[in-house]
Amino acid sequence: MADLDPSPAAQGDPDSSSSDGDHPVGEKPAKTKKKSSFWRELPILILTALVLTFLIQTFLARVYVIPSQSMETTLHGCYGCTNDRVLVDKITYNFTDPKPGDVVVFRGPDSWSQTEFEDNRSENVVVRWFQELGSVIGLAPPNERDFVKRVIAVGGQTVECCTPDNKVKVDGKPLNEPYIHYEEGRGDKQEEFAPVKVPEGQLWMMGDNRNNSSDSRADNHGPVPVANVIGKAQFIVLPPSRWQGIDNPNPQAVALSAPAWQAGIPAGLGLAAAWPVLWLFRRTSRGIRSRMTRQD
């Protein structure tokens, strides 16, 4: 008995005469489904970008425009010029507290009045919304209650000015402040103030442009709660000619009279640890190569 052929062709299937790519005469091939229009996807892309921008700048980092000269020359800012845009890190202070020398952005307490720049927000609701959006991505000045200053002293420390050679003192020790700038026409002597003990959980803030900064020294200002700190200024991101990190030297390092040899401890430890790490890496690499050779 002959073997039966189970294929459709052997059973007279009318569709078996055409291959997968063929179609009956007179019938047009089905059209491929068209891709979504670019203009239909554009609003979704924009919305997604805005949501991601909001989340990133709410929880991770945000770009701020520097609108005043109080932090010259560390940060450039003035009316009618190209102001610095700085990237403010919002993560660091979730794990540690601000320390002396840090440049931080913070929300001014109620006692800090609007003194450094004006709020030019429009009365028009729509225009104002776009202005607020621009401030989120660094294209417009932040809220008038946002400030950028340098931490000079922390809770429990006593700050005062000045020593005979024009230096701020913390706990009776003069500070080393290489970042101080004295603006032309405003003198090169700091304004004196009596000793102030910074309450626990608060920070004493001062601007680098020492004689053109409304900060903790001003009437009715005083220290700033750590809870008001928004983040740490890490990088200048605009303009391109100013791309650089922001230095945060601890002004109290010399004031605390730490022995000079202690400054070399981190480098010494790093060098000492490098040798065993390199030895372990080489030993591991040799072992892996030896095993692979034996397997071959």
Salt bridges, closest charged atoms under 4 A:
GLU72 OE1 - HIS76 NE2 3.76
ASP84 OD2 - ARG242 NH2 2.75
ASP102 OD1 - LYS99 NZ 3.32
ASP102 OD1 - LYS232 NZ 3.80
GLU116 OE2 - LYS149 NZ 2.33
ASP119 OD2 - ARG128 NH2 3.81
GLU132 OE2 - ARG121 NE 3.21
ASP146 OD1 - ARG107 NE 2.37
GLU160 OE2 - LYS169 NZ 3.97
GLU177 OE2 - ARG210 NH2 2.96
GLU183 OE2 - ARG186 NE 3.71
ASP208 OD2 - ARG150 NH2 2.73
ASP215 OD1 - ARG217 NE 2.82
